[in-house]
Amino acid sequence: MRATRPGLPLVVVLAVAAALLAIATVARVISARAGFLVERESVLVVWLVGLFVAAVLVAWVSRAAFRRASSPLNLWLLALTAVALASPLLLIFAQHPSS
């Protein structure tokens, strides 16, 4: 367990992303018969709740990992997790430059 402890925040991010995609897909399939407007709203609610839970969980795990960071490798893995979390936001900024 000690060998994987520094990479735990990154593993949590990937696991939560996969779980959120699966839950959103199930919500979409369940609400598909009700029509597009109901489907869109239900998937939006699932995404919002899932993203809130993911943010809290990732913050909690990252805080614990940062407190236990004792080597440069641990800090590099935490930086890799931060880059993985920030990369979608950076892609959005690259697609919509301010003029």
C-alpha positions in Angstrom: 0.0 0.0 0.0 2.9 2.4 0.7 4.1 2.1 -2.9 0.8 3.2 -4.3 0.0 5.9 -1.8 1.5 8.8 -3.7 -0.5 7.9 -6.8 -3.7 7.5 -5.0 -5.2 10.9 -5.9 -4.6 10.2 -9.6 -6.2 6.8 -9.3 -9.2 8.3 -7.5 -9.6 10.9 -10.2 -9.6 8.2 -12.9 -12.0 5.9 -10.9 -14.4 8.7 -10.2 -14.4 9.8 -13.9 -15.1 6.3 -15.0 -17.9 5.9 -12.4 -19.5 9.2 -13.3 -19.5 8.3 -17.0 -21.2 5.0 -16.2 -23.8 6.6 -13.9 -24.5 9.3 -16.5 -25.0 6.6 -19.2 -27.4 4.7 -17.0 -29.3 7.9 -16.3 -29.5 8.6 -20.0 -30.8 5.1 -20.8 -33.4 5.2 -18.1 -34.7 8.6 -19.0 -34.6 8.1 -22.8 -38.2 7.1 -23.1 -39.4 10.3 -21.4 -38.2 12.6 -24.1 -35.2 14.8 -24.8 -36.0 17.5 -22.4 -36.4 15.1 -19.4 -33.3 13.2 -20.5 -31.2 16.3 -20.7 -32.3 17.6 -17.3 -31.7 14.2 -15.6 -28.3 13.8 -17.1 -27.4 17.3 -16.0 -28.5 16.6 -12.4 -26.4 13.4 -12.4 -23.4 15.3 -13.7 -23.7 18.1 -11.2 -24.1 15.8 -8.2 -21.3 13.6 -9.5 -18.9 16.5 -10.0 -19.6 17.8 -6.6 -19.0 14.5 -5.0 -15.8 14.0 -7.1 -14.5 17.4 -6.1 -15.0 16.7 -2.4 -13.5 13.2 -2.7 -10.4 14.3 -4.7 -9.8 17.3 -2.4 -9.9 15.0 0.6 -7.6 12.4 -0.9 -5.2 15.0 -2.2 -5.0 16.8 1.1 -4.2 13.5 2.9 -1.6 12.6 0.2 0.0 16.1 0.4 0.3 15.8 4.2 2.1 12.4 3.8 4.3 13.5 0.9 7.8 12.7 2.0 9.8 12.4 -1.2 10.1 14.3 -4.5 8.4 11.4 -6.2 5.3 12.0 -4.1 5.2 15.6 -5.0 5.7 14.9 -8.7 2.7 12.5 -8.6 0.6 15.2 -6.9 1.7 17.6 -9.6 0.7 15.1 -12.3 -2.7 14.8 -10.7 -3.1 18.6 -10.8 -2.1 18.7 -14.4 -4.7 15.9 -15.2 -7.4 17.9 -13.4 -6.4 21.2 -15.1 -5.9 19.9 -18.7 -9.6 20.1 -19.7 -9.8 23.6 -18.5 -6.7 24.6 -20.4 -8.2 23.0 -23.6 -11.3 25.1 -23.2 -9.2 28.2 -22.9 -7.2 27.3 -26.0 -10.4 26.8 -28.1 -11.9 30.1 -27.1 -9.2 32.8 -27.2 -10.2 36.2 -26.2 -10.0 38.8 -29.0 
